[in-house]
Amino acid sequence: MRDVAARAGVSPQTVSNVVNGRTEHVGAETIDRVTRAIGELGYRLNQSARSLRKGRTGLVGLGLPVLASEYYGELAERLARGFSSRGMRLVTENTGGAVRAEVESLAASHLETYDGFILAVAASESADLESIPASKPIVLLGERAFSTRFDHVLMDNVGGGRLATEYLLDRGARSIVVLGGSLAAGDSVQTLRTRGYLDAHRAAAHPVDERLIVSCGLDMLDGYRATRELLESGVTFDGVFALTDSSALGALRALHERETKVPDDVQLIGFDNVRASGFSTPALTTIEPGNDAMADAIVDAMMRRLDAPRGPVEARHVMMSVAVVARESTHP
């Protein structure tokens, strides 16, 4: 590092700031000089020595229920970018949405690899996580509010479901399918977003036709198949609230094949605001669940614990706000 500093004509501390991403007060020309000197001298950080000195690995783990998902892929990308700006690296693991894998990902032996772990909870209940000793900082993502032992960043699924349904009702839709909906007990993406759908109907004093609560999976093929079956059943509808953008895009394809015009014949709204939703034909109206704010809140929660002095840190639960992103698949 001293060699790099001498070559670039700066202090060793400035070199340290550049290689560790602390560049808020370092000029662009200085960063360029340091970067060139690093390249010319072949300087590389000794990660093992750095970890020993700091008492950290420099790694944060992220457990996701599925990797082949545009929503989770974009979340991982946002988190990787956020942690990189703090001098940390993100490692993504697949839990498969299974309770055992989720619980094991938080075991002390597994957490030795990381400075902290973020778990997108898909199957575990609060009781499954209560007995886990928090040997490292843990941040939970998911639909349900868990124990106050852990920081938790939540999506407003009920509010988003209500907002999506209100948006269709306000634009004249009266027979609205909730694609992927569920009237079952418990708190899941399906039940919570359906709860919002029902709340909107009650608030509008509009009856719900339970034939329009269509149980199916949440990916593109699920949305496609369920919409085809509904069209073939003869049930009439003039709106679709798909619980994910992926299932909405599948529904859009099924409607196109049956020459059902969107939004003239059927209005369609999704949920998640993934990138692909802006590139369909017509472009998909969707619910923005606070994607950027959620990633920022997760990074902030983790770094707050990693940077805190030793001692208890109060757990925080943060709920994101939702908004409609209006595009072409609904009426103005």
N, C-alpha and C positions, 0 to 999 in steps of 0.2 A: 504494500500500500504506500509506503514511503517512496519507493521507486516511481510509482505512478504519479504521486504528488509532485515529485521533482521534475518529471518529464512534462507534466501539465502546468507547472508553475503555480500550484495551489497548495493548501495545507492538507495533511493527511485526513483531518476531520472532514474537509470538503469532499475528498474521495470517498470516505465512509458514508457521507450523506447521499452521494450519487448512487453508490452500489446498493444502498439499502432503501432507495426510493424516497428519501427525505429531501425532496428538491423544491419545496415551496419557496425557499429563500435563496435558491441558487439560480443564477442567470443562465439563459439558454446557451450563450457562448461558452460559459464555464463548463456546463454539462457536456457540450460538444468536445471541448479540449480534453476533459477527463475520459470521455468515451473513446476518443482516438488513442489516447495514451494506453488505455486498457487493452485495446486491440493490438497496438504496436508491441507491447511488452508481453502479451499473452497472459495477463493477470486473471486468475480465477479465485473465487471465494473458496476457502476451505470449510465446507459445510459442517463437517464433523467437529472441527475445532470451534467453529462459531456456535454450534448447538451446545457444546460443553460449557463454553463461556457464558452463554445466555441462559442456560438451563432450559432451553427450548429446542424443539425439532424444526420449527419454522413451517410445520405442516398442520393444516386443519382438514379433518375428514368430513365428508358429506355422504350420508346414506340415503339413497333414493329407492322407491319401490319399483321403478322401471326406468331403464336407460333409453329405450327406443320410444321416447316421447318428446314431442317438440316443446311442450311446456317445461318439462324438467330439464331438457337440454338447454333451453334459454335461461332458466334459473341458475343452472350450474355455471353458465358463461358469465352471467352478471356477478355471481359470487366470486368466481375466479378473478375477475377484473377488480372487484372491490378489495379482496384480500391481497392481491398483488400490489395495489397502491399502498398497502400497509406493510409491505415487506414479507408477506406470507404466501404460501402456496396451498392450493386446494387439491385434495385427492378425492375422487368420487368412487363410491362403492354401490353395488346393487344388492338391496335387501330382499328383492322379490316380493315385497309387501307381506312378508311372513312374520308372525309374532316372534318366533325363535330367533330369526336373523336380526330383527330390530333390537331385541333385548341383548343378544350377544355382541352387537356392534357397540354397546355402551359398557361392556364388561371392562374391568380395570386392565386385564391382560391385553385386550384389544386396543385400549386407549393409550397404551405405552408408546404406540407408533406416532401419536398425534399430540399437539398442544391442546386441542379441543375438538369436539365433534358436533356436527349438525345432523339431526335426524328428521327426515320427513316421515312422520308417523302415518302408516296406512292401516295397520291391523291391531297394534297394541292398545290395551286399555290402561287407565291410570294405575290400576293395581299391578299390572305387569312391570311398571317402571318405578313403583314406590320403593322397592327393595334394592334398587341399584345404587351402590355407593358412588357418589359423584367425585371420582378421583381426579377428573379433569373437567374443565368447563363444558357444559352441554347446552345446546340451544335446540328446541323442538319446533317443528313446523307441523301443521296439521289442522284438522277440522275442529277437534275437541280441545277444550281448555283442561290441561292436566294439572298435576300437583304444583304447588307454589315453590317447590324445590328447584324447578328449572325455568330458565327464560323460555318464553314461548311467543312466536310470531304467528298470528292467525290471519286467515283470509275471511272477509265478511261474506260467507256463502249465503246466509239467509238474506242479508241486505241486497246482495247481487242478484239473487233469484227474484226477489220482489221487484227490483228496479227493472230487470229485463222484461218481466211480465207486464208491469205498468207501462213500459214503453210500447209494447205491442197493443195493449188495450187502448192507450191514448191515440193510437194510429188506426183504430177501427177494427182490429182483430177481435173476434168474439169466440172462436173455437180454436183454442191454443193448445197445441201438443207440447208436453214437457218431455223431451226426448232423453231417456236415461233416468226418468223420475222414479221415485219410490215412496210408498206410504208406510214403509217398515219403521219400527222403532229404532232408536239409536241415532248417533251423529256421524254421518258420512257425507261425502260430497253429494251423493244422490239424495239423501234424506233432507239435508239442510237446504239445498237449492230448491228442492220440491216444496219445502216449508215456506220459502219466500214466494214461490209461485202461488201457493194456496192463500197466503196472507194478502197478496195483491188482489186475488179474486174476491176475498171477503171484504176488503176495503172498498172495492168497486160494486159490492152487492151483486156480483155476477156469479151464477152457478158454475160449478165445476163438473164436467163430464169425465168420469173416471176412465172411460175408454181412451181418453187422450193422455193419460199418465202412462207412458210407454216405458216399460222396464227393459233396459238393454245396457250393454257396456258403453264405455265412453270414448272409444277410439273411432277412427274413420270408417272402418269396415262395419262396426256395430251400428253407427248412425245410418250408413247406406242400407244395410239389410233391414233394420227396423222401419225405416221410412218406406222402403219398397213394400214390405208386408202391410203397413198401414194403408198405403195407396191401393193395394190389391184387395184389402178387406172391405173397401167401400165406405169407410168412416170419413166423413167430410171434415175439413179443418181449413182455416185461413191464416194460421200462424204457427210457428214452431219456435220454442225456446229449447235449444240444444244445450245440454249442461257443460259441454266443452266445445271449443272451436273445432277440434278434430272431428267430433261426431256431427257438427254442423256442416262441415265440408263434405262428409259422406252423404248427409241428407240432401245437400245441394245437388250432388251428382244424381241421386235417385229421382229427385224432382225434375231435373233436366231430362232424364231418360223418358219420363212420362209426359214430357212436353207441358209441364206445369210451370208457369212463369213466376219468377221471383223478382220483385215483390208484388207483381200485379195480382196473381192468384193466391200466393202464399207468402207472407212475410216471414223472415228468418233472422233469428238473433243467436249468437253464440256466447261463450264465456271463456276468458283467458287472455284475449288480445295477443295471440301468438303472431309472429311475423307473417305467416302464410295467410292469415285472415284478410290482409290487405291486398292480396294478389289473386283472389278467386274472381270468377265472373258470374254474377256481380260480386263486388267486394263485400265482405261480410261485416254487418253491424255486430258489435260484440260488447261484452262487459270487460272493462279494464279493471283488474283487481288490485291495482297498485303494485305492479311488478317491480318497477325500479325502487320505489319506497320500501318494498318488502326486502329486497336484497340489501339495501342500505341498512335497514333495521337489524337484519341478521348479522351483518358484518360488525355493526356498532355494538350489538349485544355481546358478541364473542370477544371483540377487542377490549370492551369495558372490563370483562372478567380477566382477560390475560394481562392487562396493564394495571389491574387493581393491586394494591398492597395486600399482603396476606391477611386473611380474616374473612368473615362472612360478607357476602354481597347480596343485597335483596334481589330476589328474582322479579323480573318484569314480564308482563303479558301485554303485547302490542297488537291491536286490531287495525288492519289496513282499511282505507276507505275505497269505495268503488265508484265507477262512473261509466256512462255509456259512450262508446266510440261509434258515432253514427256514420254508416257508409251506405252502400247501394241496395242492400238486401231488405231494407225496410222503407216505408214511405217517409218522406220528409216531415 
